Every structure is written in structure tokens, then in C-alpha cells.
């Protein structure tokens, strides 16, 4: 996995927890599978579309750039 995906995964998990959501709750809010949330937060994070990052940011009350902070 590239460094940027590791940073994204770590920050997604941090932002989700800061919002007080479980993976299941986030998946429900986004109308996606829990498995996909697990993949996004896991060691095998897939490539993520910019539109997906924007939706995640809105749902978690964050800015898209927050997912890229090192």
C-alpha cells in the first residue's frame, strides 16, 4: 500500500472515532457496506475516488484535506 493510502486509512479511522461512530454506523449513514468501510480503514485500502472522500468528509464533519494530514 502506498504511503498516501496509509495516511488516508489512519485519518478516516481517527475522524470516524472522533465523531463517535462505529464502522457499522458510518456504513449505514453512507449507504455502503461495512466491508467497504473496513477496507478503507484497513491495511489493504483501495484507491478512493475524490467524490467518496468528499462524502466521507461531509458525513464526518471534516474537510477533505483532513484525510491527508500526516
Residue pairs with C-beta under 8 A, 6 or more apart in sequence:
1 43
1 44
1 45
4 68
5 45
5 47
5 48
6 45
7 67
7 68
7 69
7 70
8 40
8 45
8 48
8 53
8 67
8 68
9 40
9 41
9 42
9 43
9 45
11 66
11 67
11 68
11 69
12 40
12 41
12 56
12 67
13 41
15 56
15 60
15 62
15 66
15 67
16 23
16 26
16 41
16 60
18 60
19 60
19 61
21 29
21 60
23 34
23 37
23 38
23 41
24 34
26 37
26 59
26 60
27 33
27 34
27 36
27 37
29 59
30 37
30 55
30 56
30 59
39 45
39 46
40 46
40 48
50 64
53 64
53 67
54 64
56 62
56 67
57 63
57 64
57 66
57 67
